[in-house]
């Protein structure tokens, strides 16, 4: 039976990491010419480790939530001259603009009608 | 280069397939040397499970050779620059099988060849990972 659960992959990953360290001797021996117990074992171990890492990465990215699209910036609704004048009145009443500014802005709104 | 190796491997498989499955093929008697092509691997770690794939995925040599006179199984390294080999300690034959065994780097291994079909199974155990290599052999 070929296992593929995340728990299995994690456990195998840990075991292979330990095994990889423990297997340094034969890996070096393979360089010296050992075939079945050297090069073949090292290649299979390395491949299993590489594949397990790849599956871990794939599982990680698959489990991540898809990136949400940035909220769209909506353009402010175009105000009618009446609404603009009302806003202007509020700004003047609140003391945010001077009487001179109020007059000039109001005139500009009226001119634009 | 890779394509030519695949062709050669296919030729080994085809040559073995030509052998009548019912009859014992000449050459699987422990006297004629063998060339074997690995096709598939199943590798297992204790209590954790197994992985299986094509032998090429595990970067195994395309061919391995059994030299009965020299009592070794050998191949070229992945970069083909050096020769790697494993000595075997025993050779035995039965009516249906040819079996050689060895031990290397604390791992025991057994290479069995079906004398009728040439089908080969090599099992290796005792290390951090145990595995089986399936393939086919023909006499050379």
gemmi code that builds the backbone of each chain (N, CA, C; Angstrom):
import gemmi

chains = {
    "A": [
        ("UNK", (0.850, -1.185, 0.000), (0.000, 0.000, 0.000), (0.887, 1.238, 0.000)),
        ("UNK", (0.602, 2.169, -0.838), (1.399, 3.380, -0.916), (0.678, 4.476, -0.157)),
        ("UNK", (1.299, 4.981, 0.873), (0.674, 6.003, 1.699), (0.905, 7.375, 1.100)),
        ("UNK", (-0.059, 8.267, 1.354), (0.140, 9.630, 0.871), (-0.437, 10.654, 1.833)),
        ("UNK", (-0.846, 10.233, 3.041), (-1.434, 11.188, 3.963), (-0.380, 12.187, 4.423)),
        ("UNK", (-0.858, 13.328, 4.892), (0.050, 14.367, 5.351), (0.853, 13.870, 6.551)),
        ("UNK", (0.176, 13.128, 7.431), (0.865, 12.603, 8.612), (1.988, 11.666, 8.189)),
        ("UNK", (1.686, 10.838, 7.188), (2.703, 9.909, 6.694), (3.896, 10.667, 6.126)),
        ("UNK", (3.585, 11.670, 5.335), (4.676, 12.428, 4.714), (5.555, 13.088, 5.764)),
        ("UNK", (4.890, 13.632, 6.785), (5.652, 14.289, 7.839), (6.539, 13.303, 8.569)),
        ("UNK", (5.973, 12.136, 8.885), (6.743, 11.120, 9.605), (7.881, 10.602, 8.751)),
        ("UNK", (7.592, 10.382, 7.474), (8.633, 9.891, 6.571), (9.744, 10.915, 6.427)),
        ("UNK", (9.312, 12.172, 6.344), (10.294, 13.257, 6.217), (11.261, 13.232, 7.402)),
        ("UNK", (10.678, 13.096, 8.599), (11.515, 13.088, 9.797), (12.430, 11.872, 9.796)),
        ("UNK", (11.869, 10.726, 9.427), (12.667, 9.502, 9.427), (13.788, 9.584, 8.399)),
        ("UNK", (13.473, 10.119, 7.249), (14.493, 10.205, 6.203), (15.588, 11.201, 6.573)),
        ("UNK", (15.184, 12.243, 7.281), (16.208, 13.197, 7.705), (17.193, 12.511, 8.629)),
        ("UNK", (16.651, 11.735, 9.562), (17.521, 10.996, 10.476), (18.334, 9.979, 9.698)),
        ("UNK", (17.641, 9.263, 8.805), (18.313, 8.231, 8.024), (19.404, 8.828, 7.157)),
        ("UNK", (19.123, 10.000, 6.612), (20.106, 10.640, 5.743), (21.399, 10.925, 6.487)),
        ("UNK", (21.251, 11.343, 7.723), (22.442, 11.610, 8.534), (23.143, 10.291, 8.850)),
        ("UNK", (22.315, 9.302, 9.235), (22.892, 8.020, 9.627), (23.539, 7.321, 8.447)),
        ("UNK", (23.145, 7.694, 7.237), (23.594, 6.988, 6.051), (24.795, 7.636, 5.382)),
        ("UNK", (25.392, 8.593, 6.060), (26.542, 9.278, 5.465), (27.672, 8.308, 5.151)),
        ("UNK", (27.856, 7.307, 5.998), (28.951, 6.360, 5.772), (28.836, 5.656, 4.439)),
        ("UNK", (27.724, 4.931, 4.221), (27.546, 4.252, 2.945), (27.504, 5.202, 1.761)),
        ("UNK", (26.964, 6.420, 1.970), (26.943, 7.370, 0.863), (28.371, 7.676, 0.421)),
        ("UNK", (29.235, 7.804, 1.407), (30.638, 8.032, 1.061), (31.238, 6.766, 0.445)),
        ("UNK", (30.780, 5.618, 0.977), (31.290, 4.364, 0.445), (30.902, 4.198, -1.017)),
        ("UNK", (29.710, 4.747, -1.388), (29.284, 4.612, -2.780), (30.262, 5.314, -3.705)),
        ("UNK", (30.836, 6.397, -3.209), (31.836, 7.095, -4.014), (33.051, 6.199, -4.237)),
        ("UNK", (33.261, 5.324, -3.265), (34.413, 4.436, -3.357), (34.105, 3.205, -4.185)),
        ("UNK", (32.858, 3.082, -4.683), (32.558, 2.008, -5.604), (31.515, 1.006, -5.172)),
        ("UNK", (30.887, 1.196, -3.993), (29.832, 0.271, -3.571), (28.596, 0.502, -4.446)),
        ("UNK", (28.012, -0.572, -4.920), (26.913, -0.451, -5.873), (25.557, -0.550, -5.178)),
        ("UNK", (25.129, -1.790, -4.886), (23.767, -1.957, -4.369), (23.613, -1.317, -2.989)),
        ("UNK", (24.522, -1.640, -2.077), (24.432, -1.072, -0.733), (24.998, 0.330, -0.639)),
        ("UNK", (25.440, 0.881, -1.737), (26.025, 2.214, -1.740), (25.275, 3.165, -2.646)),
        ("UNK", (25.636, 3.168, -3.931), (25.055, 4.134, -4.852), (23.540, 3.975, -4.981)),
        ("UNK", (23.068, 2.730, -5.109), (21.627, 2.525, -5.319), (20.842, 2.970, -4.091)),
        ("UNK", (21.294, 2.543, -2.922), (20.600, 2.944, -1.693), (20.618, 4.461, -1.533)),
        ("UNK", (21.746, 5.082, -1.787), (21.852, 6.545, -1.654), (20.911, 7.253, -2.621)),
        ("UNK", (20.871, 6.775, -3.872), (20.000, 7.412, -4.863), (18.535, 7.274, -4.477)),
        ("UNK", (18.149, 6.095, -3.990), (16.750, 5.890, -3.612), (16.395, 6.757, -2.404)),
        ("UNK", (17.282, 6.786, -1.424), (17.039, 7.639, -0.252), (16.900, 9.099, -0.646)),
        ("UNK", (17.811, 9.559, -1.495), (17.803, 10.960, -1.914), (16.519, 11.287, -2.666)),
        ("UNK", (16.103, 10.357, -3.531), (14.885, 10.585, -4.299), (13.661, 10.634, -3.392)),
        ("UNK", (13.603, 9.711, -2.414), (12.465, 9.703, -1.495), (12.404, 11.001, -0.702)),
        ("UNK", (13.574, 11.466, -0.287), (13.614, 12.705, 0.495), (13.168, 13.894, -0.352)),
        ("UNK", (13.675, 13.923, -1.585), (13.332, 15.025, -2.484), (11.834, 15.029, -2.777)),
        ("UNK", (11.307, 13.837, -3.025), (9.894, 13.749, -3.365), (9.015, 14.111, -2.167)),
        ("UNK", (9.431, 13.674, -0.995), (8.657, 13.993, 0.199), (8.645, 15.496, 0.429)),
        ("UNK", (9.786, 16.136, 0.200), (9.847, 17.594, 0.349), (8.917, 18.270, -0.655)),
        ("UNK", (8.921, 17.757, -1.880), (8.072, 18.341, -2.921), (6.599, 18.176, -2.568)),
        ("UNK", (6.246, 16.991, -2.046), (4.854, 16.765, -1.668), (4.461, 17.641, -0.489)),
        ("UNK", (5.396, 17.841, 0.427), (5.125, 18.721, 1.565), (4.837, 20.136, 1.071)),
        ("UNK", (5.677, 20.582, 0.125), (5.504, 21.937, -0.396), (4.179, 22.067, -1.133)),
        ("UNK", (3.852, 21.014, -1.898), (2.596, 21.032, -2.660), (1.406, 21.073, -1.706)),
        ("UNK", (1.478, 20.258, -0.640), (0.386, 20.224, 0.329), (0.256, 21.566, 1.039)),
        ("UNK", (1.410, 22.182, 1.304), (1.391, 23.476, 1.988), (0.702, 24.528, 1.126)),
        ("UNK", (1.102, 24.570, -0.149), (0.516, 25.597, -1.007), (-0.955, 25.311, -1.310)),
        ("UNK", (-1.299, 24.010, -1.353), (-2.699, 23.658, -1.603), (-3.577, 24.029, -0.420)),
        ("UNK", (-3.004, 24.015, 0.792), (-3.806, 24.301, 1.986), (-3.946, 25.800, 2.243)),
        ("UNK", (-3.128, 26.587, 1.569), (-3.214, 28.042, 1.776), (-4.466, 28.597, 1.110)),
        ("UNK", (-5.159, 29.525, 1.785), (-6.339, 30.126, 1.151), (-5.932, 30.924, -0.075)),
        ("UNK", (-6.791, 30.881, -1.063), (-6.506, 31.631, -2.285), (-6.448, 33.117, -1.972)),
        ("UNK", (-5.496, 33.826, -2.583), (-5.397, 35.258, -2.298), (-6.669, 35.990, -2.709)),
        ("UNK", (-7.133, 36.848, -1.809), (-8.354, 37.607, -2.084), (-8.015, 38.808, -2.958)),
        ("UNK", (-8.851, 39.078, -3.935), (-8.598, 40.271, -4.755), (-8.734, 41.539, -3.909)),
        ("UNK", (-7.885, 42.493, -4.208), (-7.930, 43.750, -3.462), (-9.284, 44.418, -3.678)),
        ("UNK", (-9.828, 45.018, -2.619), (-11.134, 45.687, -2.786), (-11.026, 46.799, -3.802)),
        ("UNK", (-12.028, 46.858, -4.632), (-11.991, 47.853, -5.705), (-12.282, 49.233, -5.147)),
        ("UNK", (-11.479, 50.159, -5.600), (-11.692, 51.543, -5.191), (-12.799, 52.111, -6.069)),
        ("UNK", (-13.893, 52.481, -5.392), (-14.997, 53.036, -6.180), (-14.846, 54.546, -6.256)),
        ("UNK", (-15.061, 55.067, -7.428), (-14.958, 56.515, -7.618), (-16.123, 57.191, -6.886)),
        ("UNK", (-15.836, 58.303, -6.264), (-16.934, 58.986, -5.565), (-18.030, 59.363, -6.554)),
        ("UNK", (-19.263, 59.215, -6.064), (-20.385, 59.539, -6.936), (-20.342, 61.034, -7.277)),
        ("UNK", (-20.698, 61.325, -8.495), (-20.667, 62.734, -8.913), (-21.838, 63.488, -8.247)),
        ("UNK", (-21.503, 64.571, -7.600), (-22.524, 65.314, -6.859), (-23.247, 66.301, -7.781)),
        ("UNK", (-24.505, 66.490, -7.457), (-25.268, 67.506, -8.192), (-24.892, 68.877, -7.627)),
        ("UNK", (-25.149, 69.970, -8.369), (-24.854, 71.315, -7.841), (-25.556, 71.554, -6.509)),
        ("UNK", (-26.755, 71.022, -6.373), (-27.495, 71.222, -5.127), (-26.755, 70.550, -3.951)),
        ("UNK", (-26.271, 69.315, -4.205), (-25.537, 68.599, -3.150), (-24.229, 69.311, -2.815)),
        ("UNK", (-23.577, 69.830, -3.868), (-22.325, 70.557, -3.627), (-22.574, 71.788, -2.749)),
        ("UNK", (-23.686, 72.483, -3.044), (-23.988, 73.676, -2.245), (-24.299, 73.299, -0.802)),
        ("UNK", (-24.993, 72.192, -0.631), (-25.306, 71.741, 0.726), (-24.016, 71.419, 1.498)),
        ("UNK", (-23.074, 70.747, 0.788), (-21.790, 70.424, 1.434), (-21.047, 71.704, 1.804)),
        ("UNK", (-21.108, 72.644, 0.882), (-20.420, 73.913, 1.113), (-21.005, 74.632, 2.331)),
        ("UNK", (-22.336, 74.577, 2.432), (-22.995, 75.193, 3.599), (-22.524, 74.543, 4.902)),
        ("UNK", (-22.403, 73.230, 4.870), (-21.981, 72.519, 6.079), (-20.550, 72.898, 6.455)),
        ("UNK", (-19.693, 73.001, 5.429), (-18.296, 73.367, 5.698), (-18.213, 74.771, 6.287)),
        ("UNK", (-19.038, 75.687, 5.759), (-19.031, 77.071, 6.264), (-19.584, 77.113, 7.679)),
        ("UNK", (-20.680, 76.339, 7.909), (-21.297, 76.323, 9.248), (-20.338, 75.734, 10.279)),
        ("UNK", (-19.542, 74.798, 9.839), (-18.602, 74.163, 10.772), (-17.327, 74.958, 10.959)),
        ("UNK", (-17.201, 76.043, 10.211), (-16.023, 76.883, 10.357), (-14.801, 76.338, 9.654)),
        ("UNK", (-15.042, 75.397, 8.725), (-13.896, 74.808, 8.025), (-13.383, 75.691, 6.902)),
        ("UNK", (-14.215, 76.570, 6.418), (-13.775, 77.499, 5.366), (-14.176, 78.917, 5.779)),
        ("UNK", (-13.434, 79.850, 5.251), (-13.698, 81.264, 5.580), (-14.875, 81.756, 4.732)),
        ("UNK", (-15.496, 82.866, 5.135), (-16.606, 83.429, 4.325), (-16.180, 83.739, 2.898)),
        ("UNK", (-14.911, 84.165, 2.748), (-14.431, 84.468, 1.395), (-14.351, 83.203, 0.539)),
        ("UNK", (-13.836, 82.161, 1.153), (-13.747, 80.885, 0.425), (-15.152, 80.373, 0.081)),
        ("UNK", (-16.058, 80.543, 1.031), (-17.439, 80.108, 0.796), (-18.021, 80.798, -0.423)),
        ("UNK", (-17.798, 82.114, -0.461), (-18.369, 82.885, -1.565), (-17.781, 82.457, -2.905)),
        ("UNK", (-16.450, 82.339, -2.937), (-15.807, 81.990, -4.218), (-16.195, 80.578, -4.684)),
        ("UNK", (-16.259, 79.642, -3.737), (-16.630, 78.269, -4.099), (-18.087, 78.195, -4.566)),
        ("UNK", (-18.934, 78.964, -3.862), (-20.348, 78.959, -4.240), (-20.536, 79.522, -5.648)),
        ("UNK", (-19.762, 80.575, -5.911), (-19.862, 81.184, -7.240), (-19.390, 80.218, -8.324)),
        ("UNK", (-18.326, 79.480, -7.959), (-17.794, 78.503, -8.929), (-18.831, 77.421, -9.222)),
        ("UNK", (-19.550, 77.002, -8.179), (-20.582, 75.956, -8.383), (-21.702, 76.500, -9.259)),
        ("UNK", (-22.089, 77.714, -8.961), (-23.183, 78.304, -9.740), (-22.768, 78.539, -11.188)),
        ("UNK", (-21.469, 78.926, -11.353), (-20.981, 79.139, -12.715), (-20.946, 77.839, -13.513)),
        ("UNK", (-20.750, 76.759, -12.789), (-20.657, 75.472, -13.495), (-21.995, 74.855, -13.843)),
        ("UNK", (-23.084, 75.466, -13.455), (-24.416, 74.897, -13.732), (-24.831, 75.142, -15.189)),
    ],
    "B": [
        ("UNK", (21.639, 10.735, -26.485), (22.321, 9.752, -25.646), (21.312, 8.998, -24.783)),
        ("UNK", (20.434, 9.788, -24.135), (19.419, 9.207, -23.271), (18.478, 8.316, -24.092)),
        ("UNK", (18.142, 8.777, -25.304), (17.249, 8.018, -26.167), (17.885, 6.693, -26.546)),
        ("UNK", (19.199, 6.713, -26.824), (19.891, 5.475, -27.204), (19.894, 4.488, -26.037)),
        ("UNK", (20.057, 5.017, -24.820), (20.031, 4.138, -23.661), (18.660, 3.505, -23.502)),
        ("UNK", (17.619, 4.294, -23.732), (16.262, 3.751, -23.625), (16.040, 2.662, -24.671)),
        ("UNK", (16.598, 2.876, -25.861), (16.474, 1.864, -26.908), (17.172, 0.573, -26.491)),
        ("UNK", (18.354, 0.736, -25.908), (19.101, -0.454, -25.470), (18.336, -1.180, -24.378)),
        ("UNK", (17.748, -0.395, -23.465), (16.986, -1.012, -22.387), (15.777, -1.766, -22.971)),
        ("UNK", (15.128, -1.153, -23.947), (13.991, -1.819, -24.589), (14.443, -3.099, -25.274)),
        ("UNK", (15.652, -3.064, -25.830), (16.173, -4.255, -26.497), (16.397, -5.390, -25.506)),
        ("UNK", (16.892, -5.047, -24.317), (17.093, -6.071, -23.283), (15.764, -6.668, -22.874)),
        ("UNK", (14.777, -5.791, -22.681), (13.445, -6.268, -22.284), (12.853, -7.134, -23.388)),
        ("UNK", (13.017, -6.693, -24.638), (12.469, -7.458, -25.761), (13.152, -8.814, -25.891)),
        ("UNK", (14.464, -8.810, -25.707), (15.208, -10.067, -25.813), (14.736, -11.058, -24.759)),
        ("UNK", (14.497, -10.553, -23.567), (14.025, -11.436, -22.503), (12.602, -11.891, -22.773)),
        ("UNK", (11.814, -11.024, -23.399), (10.420, -11.360, -23.663), (10.302, -12.446, -24.723)),
        ("UNK", (11.324, -12.560, -25.564), (11.290, -13.575, -26.614), (11.446, -14.980, -26.044)),
        ("UNK", (11.962, -15.043, -24.830), (12.152, -16.349, -24.208), (10.782, -16.935, -23.887)),
        ("UNK", (10.597, -18.191, -24.271), (9.325, -18.838, -23.971), (9.157, -18.954, -22.468)),
        ("UNK", (8.027, -18.488, -21.941), (7.872, -18.485, -20.502), (7.838, -19.896, -19.914)),
        ("UNK", (7.502, -20.872, -20.711), (7.402, -22.219, -20.177), (8.742, -22.929, -20.106)),
        ("UNK", (9.654, -22.542, -20.968), (10.926, -23.261, -21.031), (12.006, -22.493, -20.301)),
        ("UNK", (13.032, -23.220, -19.842), (14.159, -22.550, -19.219), (15.039, -21.976, -20.315)),
        ("UNK", (15.379, -20.713, -20.155), (16.190, -20.062, -21.175), (17.645, -20.423, -20.976)),
        ("UNK", (18.316, -20.600, -22.092), (19.751, -20.865, -22.006), (20.426, -19.631, -21.445)),
        ("UNK", (21.378, -19.829, -20.601), (22.119, -18.692, -20.076), (21.795, -18.360, -18.642)),
        ("UNK", (20.640, -18.775, -18.167), (20.309, -18.487, -16.773), (20.734, -19.665, -15.897)),
        ("UNK", (21.986, -20.028, -16.047), (22.479, -21.195, -15.342), (23.653, -20.858, -14.414)),
        ("UNK", (23.964, -19.590, -14.325), (25.076, -19.199, -13.460), (26.425, -19.307, -14.142)),
        ("UNK", (26.412, -19.551, -15.427), (27.681, -19.644, -16.158), (27.849, -18.468, -17.124)),
        ("UNK", (26.774, -18.171, -17.844), (26.836, -17.022, -18.750), (26.519, -15.747, -17.960)),
        ("UNK", (27.296, -14.709, -18.221), (27.034, -13.442, -17.543), (25.690, -12.872, -17.982)),
        ("UNK", (25.160, -11.980, -17.158), (23.849, -11.396, -17.435), (23.951, -9.882, -17.528)),
        ("UNK", (23.077, -9.304, -18.334), (22.860, -7.857, -18.281), (21.395, -7.673, -17.900)),
        ("UNK", (21.157, -6.795, -16.950), (19.806, -6.598, -16.428), (19.420, -5.128, -16.530)),
        ("UNK", (18.179, -4.893, -16.892), (17.644, -3.528, -16.945), (16.579, -3.388, -15.869)),
        ("UNK", (16.763, -2.426, -14.996), (15.770, -2.173, -13.945), (14.626, -1.362, -14.532)),
        ("UNK", (13.411, -1.721, -14.167), (12.264, -0.981, -14.689), (11.488, -0.246, -13.601)),
        ("UNK", (11.291, -0.895, -12.461), (10.475, -0.286, -11.408), (11.106, -0.502, -10.038)),
        ("UNK", (10.779, 0.401, -9.133), (11.301, 0.318, -7.765), (10.163, 0.544, -6.780)),
        ("UNK", (10.138, -0.256, -5.737), (9.265, 0.002, -4.583), (10.184, 0.135, -3.378)),
        ("UNK", (10.139, 1.269, -2.720), (11.016, 1.517, -1.576), (10.164, 1.787, -0.345)),
        ("UNK", (10.556, 1.202, 0.778), (9.759, 1.310, 2.000), (10.628, 1.713, 3.190)),
        ("UNK", (10.058, 2.538, 4.050), (10.685, 2.872, 5.322), (9.843, 2.230, 6.417)),
        ("UNK", (10.524, 1.699, 7.419), (9.855, 0.908, 8.450), (8.711, 1.674, 9.111)),
        ("UNK", (7.576, 1.035, 9.211), (6.361, 1.535, 9.861), (5.772, 2.765, 9.186)),
        ("UNK", (6.374, 3.237, 8.146), (5.890, 4.482, 7.551), (5.198, 4.290, 6.210)),
        ("UNK", (5.647, 3.338, 5.451), (5.006, 3.117, 4.167), (5.998, 3.066, 3.029)),
        ("UNK", (5.460, 3.103, 1.843), (6.286, 2.843, 0.667), (6.050, 3.862, -0.440)),
        ("UNK", (7.016, 3.956, -1.306), (6.876, 4.752, -2.525), (7.260, 3.862, -3.695)),
        ("UNK", (6.596, 4.019, -4.793), (6.964, 3.230, -5.965), (7.031, 4.133, -7.182)),
        ("UNK", (7.942, 3.802, -8.077), (8.062, 4.601, -9.301), (8.960, 3.874, -10.285)),
        ("UNK", (9.121, 4.478, -11.451), (10.015, 3.923, -12.454), (11.455, 3.988, -11.934)),
        ("UNK", (12.246, 3.026, -12.350), (13.634, 2.984, -11.887), (14.395, 4.239, -12.300)),
        ("UNK", (14.069, 4.771, -13.472), (14.773, 5.962, -13.943), (14.507, 7.150, -13.029)),
        ("UNK", (13.337, 7.175, -12.403), (13.027, 8.270, -11.483), (13.961, 8.255, -10.285)),
        ("UNK", (14.358, 7.044, -9.891), (15.260, 6.920, -8.751), (16.729, 7.040, -9.173)),
        ("UNK", (16.930, 7.375, -10.437), (18.281, 7.598, -10.964), (19.170, 6.370, -10.804)),
        ("UNK", (18.571, 5.216, -11.064), (19.371, 3.997, -11.039), (20.093, 3.850, -12.373)),
        ("UNK", (21.182, 3.118, -12.396), (21.872, 2.897, -13.674), (20.934, 2.191, -14.668)),
        ("UNK", (21.117, 2.479, -15.933), (20.266, 1.848, -16.935), (20.475, 0.344, -16.968)),
        ("UNK", (21.698, -0.070, -16.769), (22.001, -1.504, -16.820), (22.878, -1.902, -15.653)),
        ("UNK", (22.659, -3.129, -15.205), (23.631, -3.698, -14.279), (24.006, -5.082, -14.807)),
        ("UNK", (25.212, -5.446, -14.534), (25.772, -6.659, -15.112), (26.111, -7.642, -14.004)),
        ("UNK", (25.831, -8.909, -14.258), (26.207, -9.952, -13.311), (27.378, -10.715, -13.913)),
        ("UNK", (28.502, -10.630, -13.220), (29.721, -11.312, -13.662), (29.930, -12.511, -12.737)),
        ("UNK", (29.617, -13.701, -13.233), (29.680, -14.887, -12.379), (31.124, -15.294, -12.086)),
        ("UNK", (31.978, -15.074, -13.037), (33.374, -15.448, -12.817), (34.010, -14.544, -11.756)),
        ("UNK", (33.731, -13.248, -11.882), (34.284, -12.308, -10.907), (33.466, -12.226, -9.627)),
        ("UNK", (32.302, -12.876, -9.626), (31.400, -12.870, -8.467), (31.013, -11.449, -8.058)),
        ("UNK", (30.664, -10.642, -9.043), (30.227, -9.280, -8.737), (29.016, -8.905, -9.600)),
        ("UNK", (28.233, -7.986, -9.068), (27.218, -7.277, -9.851), (27.761, -5.869, -10.010)),
        ("UNK", (27.820, -5.373, -11.222), (28.436, -4.056, -11.406), (27.660, -3.198, -12.376)),
        ("UNK", (27.951, -1.904, -12.324), (27.303, -0.937, -13.219), (28.205, 0.278, -13.317)),
        ("UNK", (27.812, 1.189, -14.167), (28.524, 2.460, -14.230), (27.799, 3.436, -13.323)),
        ("UNK", (28.532, 4.358, -12.727), (27.903, 5.371, -11.887), (27.034, 6.271, -12.757)),
        ("UNK", (26.213, 7.081, -12.093), (25.268, 7.922, -12.832), (25.978, 8.813, -13.845)),
        ("UNK", (27.154, 9.302, -13.512), (27.877, 10.164, -14.455), (28.743, 9.334, -15.408)),
        ("UNK", (28.634, 8.000, -15.291), (29.339, 7.061, -16.177), (30.853, 7.174, -16.091)),
        ("UNK", (31.342, 7.872, -15.090), (32.791, 8.056, -14.996), (33.468, 6.931, -14.226)),
        ("UNK", (32.708, 6.291, -13.358), (33.346, 5.264, -12.536), (32.485, 4.013, -12.499)),
        ("UNK", (33.130, 2.933, -12.144), (32.438, 1.652, -12.055), (32.091, 1.400, -10.595)),
        ("UNK", (30.878, 0.941, -10.361), (30.477, 0.562, -9.006), (30.140, -0.920, -9.034)),
        ("UNK", (30.413, -1.591, -7.941), (30.164, -3.023, -7.939), (29.861, -3.544, -6.546)),
        ("UNK", (29.158, -4.654, -6.514), (28.835, -5.348, -5.265), (29.235, -6.809, -5.447)),
        ("UNK", (30.025, -7.278, -4.512), (30.419, -8.693, -4.578), (29.277, -9.550, -4.045)),
        ("UNK", (29.077, -10.699, -4.649), (28.078, -11.596, -4.065), (28.751, -12.798, -3.438)),
        ("UNK", (28.092, -13.309, -2.411), (28.689, -14.372, -1.610), (28.158, -15.743, -1.977)),
        ("UNK", (26.957, -15.756, -2.521), (26.406, -17.076, -2.831), (25.658, -17.052, -4.156)),
        ("UNK", (25.675, -18.142, -4.812), (24.928, -18.349, -6.058), (24.230, -19.688, -5.923)),
        ("UNK", (22.947, -19.672, -6.195), (22.200, -20.918, -6.094), (21.175, -20.945, -7.219)),
        ("UNK", (20.877, -22.109, -7.677), (19.856, -22.240, -8.704), (18.866, -23.327, -8.292)),
        ("UNK", (17.646, -23.094, -8.698), (16.637, -24.134, -8.569), (16.094, -24.362, -9.963)),
        ("UNK", (15.087, -25.180, -10.048), (14.533, -25.458, -11.365), (14.041, -24.192, -12.041)),
        ("UNK", (13.493, -23.277, -11.243), (12.888, -22.085, -11.810), (13.693, -20.804, -11.588)),
        ("UNK", (14.585, -20.827, -10.618), (15.210, -19.555, -10.238), (16.722, -19.626, -10.168)),
        ("UNK", (17.314, -18.480, -10.431), (18.735, -18.285, -10.187), (18.815, -17.195, -9.118)),
        ("UNK", (19.501, -17.467, -8.031), (19.516, -16.537, -6.907), (20.955, -16.257, -6.487)),
        ("UNK", (21.268, -14.972, -6.414), (22.575, -14.601, -5.870), (22.339, -13.662, -4.698)),
        ("UNK", (23.235, -13.718, -3.726), (23.055, -12.923, -2.514), (24.369, -12.295, -2.082)),
        ("UNK", (24.236, -11.132, -1.478), (25.424, -10.465, -0.968), (25.071, -9.558, 0.196)),
        ("UNK", (26.074, -8.995, 0.770), (25.872, -8.028, 1.858), (26.865, -6.899, 1.661)),
        ("UNK", (26.358, -5.682, 1.813), (27.208, -4.515, 1.554), (26.717, -3.348, 2.399)),
        ("UNK", (27.622, -2.718, 3.087), (27.262, -1.590, 3.954), (26.095, -1.932, 4.872)),
        ("UNK", (26.172, -3.086, 5.485), (25.179, -3.543, 6.462), (23.818, -3.818, 5.843)),
        ("UNK", (23.747, -3.893, 4.550), (22.493, -4.224, 3.887), (22.650, -5.561, 3.171)),
        ("UNK", (21.666, -6.421, 3.393), (21.673, -7.682, 2.672), (20.880, -7.549, 1.390)),
        ("UNK", (21.318, -8.190, 0.345), (20.579, -8.099, -0.908), (20.488, -9.461, -1.598)),
        ("UNK", (19.404, -9.628, -2.309), (19.161, -10.867, -3.041), (18.678, -10.512, -4.434)),
        ("UNK", (19.335, -11.057, -5.416), (18.918, -10.842, -6.804), (18.415, -12.184, -7.334)),
        ("UNK", (17.146, -12.225, -7.697), (16.539, -13.457, -8.195), (16.141, -13.279, -9.648)),
        ("UNK", (16.461, -14.262, -10.445), (16.077, -14.228, -11.860), (15.234, -15.458, -12.160)),
        ("UNK", (14.071, -15.220, -12.745), (13.242, -16.320, -13.200), (13.908, -16.937, -14.428)),
        ("UNK", (14.270, -18.202, -14.333), (15.051, -18.821, -15.409), (14.226, -19.042, -16.668)),
        ("UNK", (12.919, -18.914, -16.541), (12.082, -19.061, -17.723), (11.891, -17.752, -18.466)),
        ("UNK", (11.593, -16.705, -17.721), (11.249, -15.437, -18.369), (12.369, -14.404, -18.325)),
        ("UNK", (13.325, -14.602, -17.455), (14.385, -13.604, -17.301), (13.987, -12.463, -16.383)),
        ("UNK", (12.789, -12.509, -15.856), (12.351, -11.422, -14.970), (13.188, -11.428, -13.698)),
        ("UNK", (13.589, -10.238, -13.300), (14.520, -10.085, -12.188), (13.874, -9.305, -11.047)),
        ("UNK", (14.114, -9.750, -9.854), (13.725, -8.993, -8.663), (14.942, -8.917, -7.753)),
        ("UNK", (15.302, -7.710, -7.371), (16.381, -7.529, -6.409), (15.791, -6.905, -5.157)),
        ("UNK", (15.973, -7.551, -4.038), (15.471, -6.989, -2.782), (16.660, -6.626, -1.907)),
        ("UNK", (16.538, -5.472, -1.272), (17.614, -4.968, -0.424), (16.995, -4.571, 0.913)),
        ("UNK", (17.567, -5.051, 1.995), (16.993, -4.738, 3.307), (18.104, -4.537, 4.319)),
        ("UNK", (17.716, -3.865, 5.415), (18.656, -3.712, 6.520), (19.158, -2.302, 6.728)),
        ("UNK", (18.872, -1.396, 5.833), (19.324, -0.019, 5.987), (18.176, 0.877, 6.408)),
        ("UNK", (18.326, 2.167, 6.237), (17.257, 3.094, 6.604), (16.041, 2.944, 5.703)),
        ("UNK", (16.258, 2.392, 4.549), (15.155, 2.142, 3.628), (15.397, 0.782, 2.979)),
        ("UNK", (14.336, 0.018, 2.848), (14.434, -1.263, 2.147), (13.678, -1.134, 0.834)),
        ("UNK", (14.125, -1.850, -0.158), (13.495, -1.645, -1.458), (13.611, -2.879, -2.336)),
        ("UNK", (12.769, -2.890, -3.340), (12.808, -3.934, -4.354), (12.963, -3.281, -5.714)),
        ("UNK", (13.800, -3.876, -6.503), (14.003, -3.404, -7.883), (13.482, -4.495, -8.809)),
        ("UNK", (12.584, -4.130, -9.686), (12.056, -5.094, -10.657), (12.657, -4.780, -12.028)),
        ("UNK", (12.875, -5.811, -12.786), (13.439, -5.607, -14.114), (13.512, -6.903, -14.875)),
        ("UNK", (14.412, -6.954, -15.804), (14.534, -8.142, -16.639), (15.990, -8.332, -17.037)),
        ("UNK", (16.405, -9.576, -17.157), (17.798, -9.876, -17.499), (17.864, -10.743, -18.752)),
        ("UNK", (18.991, -10.668, -19.408), (19.262, -11.595, -20.505), (20.737, -11.988, -20.454)),
        ("UNK", (21.034, -13.156, -20.958), (22.414, -13.640, -20.929), (23.241, -12.936, -21.998)),
        ("UNK", (24.503, -12.708, -21.697), (25.389, -12.094, -22.685), (26.644, -12.964, -22.838)),
    ],
}
model = gemmi.Model(1)
for chain_id, residues in chains.items():
    chain = gemmi.Chain(chain_id)
    for i, (resn, *xyz) in enumerate(residues, 1):
        res = gemmi.Residue()
        res.name, res.seqid = resn, gemmi.SeqId(i, " ")
        for name, pos in zip(("N", "CA", "C"), xyz):
            atom = gemmi.Atom()
            atom.name, atom.element = name, gemmi.Element(name[0])
            atom.pos, atom.b_iso = gemmi.Position(*pos), 0.0
            res.add_atom(atom)
        chain.add_residue(res)
    model.add_chain(chain)
structure = gemmi.Structure()
structure.add_model(model)
structure.setup_entities()
